[in-house]
Amino acid sequence: MEFDKPATSADSLKLKRRQGACEVEYIDTAHQKFYKYLVLYWTKYKTDQEAFVSRYLALVQSSGFGKSRLLREVSNMAKTNGGDSGISR
């Protein structure tokens, strides 16, 4: 979908499919494993910041493999776990 062109019905259908895909129950455990990874490395970062180049990471995968959905599920876990994760700004 280009920003300088008006949205078409095909664009609207694509958007509805994407939104619907995020409303279906997540059936994998990848989000839980990734969340544990984030908590582990955030804990390590807080105790020894000099061991890290930065506090960022790259999430790289081919198109259509669920990166956005993974992050959405991890975000939901962080909201649910609240302060239990130890992850903060």
C-alpha positions as a Markdown table, in Angstrom:
| # | Residue | x | y | z |
|---|---|---|---|---|
| 1 | Met | 0.0 | 0.0 | 0.0 |
| 2 | Glu | 1.6 | 3.3 | -1.1 |
| 3 | Phe | 1.0 | 6.4 | 0.9 |
| 4 | Asp | 0.5 | 8.7 | -2.1 |
| 5 | Lys | -2.3 | 6.6 | -3.6 |
| 6 | Pro | -5.8 | 6.1 | -2.2 |
| 7 | Ala | -6.5 | 2.8 | -0.5 |
| 8 | Thr | -8.3 | 0.2 | -2.6 |
| 9 | Ser | -10.7 | -2.6 | -1.5 |
| 10 | Ala | -7.8 | -5.0 | -2.0 |
| 11 | Asp | -5.7 | -2.9 | 0.5 |
| 12 | Ser | -8.6 | -3.0 | 2.9 |
| 13 | Leu | -8.9 | -6.7 | 2.6 |
| 14 | Lys | -5.1 | -7.2 | 3.3 |
| 15 | Leu | -5.4 | -5.0 | 6.3 |
| 16 | Lys | -8.4 | -6.9 | 7.7 |
| 17 | Arg | -6.5 | -10.2 | 7.2 |
| 18 | Arg | -3.5 | -8.9 | 9.0 |
| 19 | Gln | -5.6 | -7.6 | 11.9 |
| 20 | Gly | -7.6 | -10.9 | 12.0 |
| 21 | Ala | -4.4 | -12.9 | 12.2 |
| 22 | Cys | -3.4 | -11.1 | 15.4 |
| 23 | Glu | -6.8 | -11.9 | 17.0 |
| 24 | Val | -6.5 | -15.7 | 16.6 |
| 25 | Glu | -5.0 | -17.5 | 19.6 |
| 26 | Tyr | -1.2 | -17.9 | 19.4 |
| 27 | Ile | -0.5 | -21.6 | 19.3 |
| 28 | Asp | 3.3 | -21.7 | 19.5 |
| 29 | Thr | 5.7 | -21.2 | 22.4 |
| 30 | Ala | 8.2 | -19.0 | 20.6 |
| 31 | His | 6.9 | -15.9 | 22.3 |
| 32 | Gln | 7.5 | -17.4 | 25.7 |
| 33 | Lys | 11.0 | -18.5 | 24.8 |
| 34 | Phe | 11.8 | -15.0 | 23.3 |
| 35 | Tyr | 10.3 | -13.3 | 26.4 |
| 36 | Lys | 12.6 | -15.5 | 28.7 |
| 37 | Tyr | 15.5 | -14.5 | 26.5 |
| 38 | Leu | 14.7 | -10.8 | 26.9 |
| 39 | Val | 14.4 | -11.1 | 30.6 |
| 40 | Leu | 17.7 | -13.0 | 30.9 |
| 41 | Tyr | 19.6 | -10.6 | 28.8 |
| 42 | Trp | 18.0 | -7.5 | 30.4 |
| 43 | Thr | 19.1 | -8.9 | 33.8 |
| 44 | Lys | 22.6 | -9.4 | 32.5 |
| 45 | Tyr | 22.7 | -5.9 | 31.0 |
| 46 | Lys | 21.6 | -4.3 | 34.3 |
| 47 | Thr | 24.4 | -6.1 | 36.3 |
| 48 | Asp | 27.2 | -5.5 | 33.7 |
| 49 | Gln | 26.4 | -2.9 | 31.1 |
| 50 | Glu | 30.1 | -2.7 | 30.0 |
| 51 | Ala | 29.8 | -6.2 | 28.6 |
| 52 | Phe | 27.3 | -5.0 | 26.0 |
| 53 | Val | 27.7 | -2.8 | 23.0 |
| 54 | Ser | 24.1 | -1.5 | 23.3 |
| 55 | Arg | 20.8 | -2.4 | 24.9 |
| 56 | Tyr | 19.2 | -3.1 | 21.6 |
| 57 | Leu | 18.8 | -6.3 | 19.5 |
| 58 | Ala | 17.8 | -7.1 | 16.0 |
| 59 | Leu | 14.9 | -9.4 | 15.2 |
| 60 | Val | 15.6 | -10.7 | 11.7 |
| 61 | Gln | 13.5 | -13.2 | 9.7 |
| 62 | Ser | 12.1 | -13.4 | 6.2 |
| 63 | Ser | 8.8 | -11.7 | 5.4 |
| 64 | Gly | 5.7 | -13.4 | 6.6 |
| 65 | Phe | 7.2 | -15.4 | 9.4 |
| 66 | Gly | 5.5 | -13.6 | 12.3 |
| 67 | Lys | 7.9 | -11.1 | 13.7 |
| 68 | Ser | 5.2 | -8.5 | 14.4 |
| 69 | Arg | 3.0 | -11.2 | 15.9 |
| 70 | Leu | 5.8 | -12.4 | 18.1 |
| 71 | Leu | 6.5 | -8.9 | 19.4 |
| 72 | Arg | 2.8 | -8.4 | 20.0 |
| 73 | Glu | 2.6 | -11.6 | 22.1 |
| 74 | Val | 5.7 | -10.6 | 24.0 |
| 75 | Ser | 4.2 | -7.2 | 24.7 |
| 76 | Asn | 1.1 | -8.9 | 26.0 |
| 77 | Met | 3.2 | -11.1 | 28.3 |
| 78 | Ala | 5.1 | -8.1 | 29.6 |
| 79 | Lys | 1.8 | -6.3 | 30.4 |
| 80 | Thr | 0.5 | -9.4 | 32.1 |
| 81 | Asn | 3.6 | -10.0 | 34.1 |
| 82 | Gly | 4.0 | -6.3 | 35.0 |
| 83 | Gly | 7.0 | -5.7 | 37.3 |
| 84 | Asp | 7.8 | -9.4 | 37.6 |
| 85 | Ser | 9.9 | -9.4 | 34.4 |
| 86 | Gly | 12.4 | -6.9 | 35.7 |
| 87 | Ile | 12.3 | -5.2 | 32.2 |
| 88 | Ser | 11.9 | -1.5 | 32.5 |
| 89 | Arg | 13.0 | 1.7 | 30.7 |
